[in-house]
Amino acid sequence: MEIEISVNDNNLKIAADSIVSDLLTNLNYQNTKGIAVALNGEVLAKDEWRRRVLKSKDKVTIITATQGG
């Protein structure tokens, strides 16, 4: 069974009972250094990524830090 969530304002279908770390893996975020994830406006600590189950209609924001000058 699949659910639909929003990731950075794009709708995405994922497997039901997916956790945040599953989502990041599926989106090819292999190196999570410099990445922040917010779920429904709440920034999640990295240790929550393996515990937080995504639900239908959740809004996920993934922010990647970049170096600049």
N, C-alpha and C positions, 0 to 999 in steps of 0.2 A: 504494500500500500504506500502511496506517496502523499506528501503534503506540499502545499505551496507557501513559500516564504518570500520575503523581499531582501535582496542583498545589494547594498549600495544603490537602492531605488530600481533594481531590476528584479522582476519576478523569476523565481527559480523553483522547480519541482525537485524535491529530495525524498529519500526514503523516510518513512515514518520512524520515529524513535532515533533519528540521527542526533548526534551531539555536536557541539561547536567544533571540536577538533576534527570530526569526520568531514564537516563542511569545508574546513580549511584544506584538508588533504584533497578532497574532490576538486577544489578550485586551484590546485597546484601550488599552494603556499607551503613549500617544503621547509624553508627556513623561516621560522616564525620570529626571529630576532627583529626588533623594530616594528612589530605589528601590534596594533591595538584593535580590540573587538568590542563593539557595543551591541547589546541586545535590548531592543525596545527602549533605547535611550540610556541604558545603564552600562557603563564601561565594566567589563568583566576582567577580573584578575586571571592570569594565565592558568592557575591551578583550577579555575572554574570551567575551563574549556572542555575538560574531560568528564565533567559531571553534568553540565547544563544541557538538558534535552530540548531540542527545538520543537516548536509547536506550529500548527497551521496559522498563517497570518503574522508570524513573528517578523520583525524588522531588524535585520542585521546590518551593521555598518562596520566595514573593515578599513582601517587606516594604516597606510604604510609610511613609515618615516623615511625621508630621503635626505641625502646630504646636498648641500648647496653652498654657494658662496657669493 
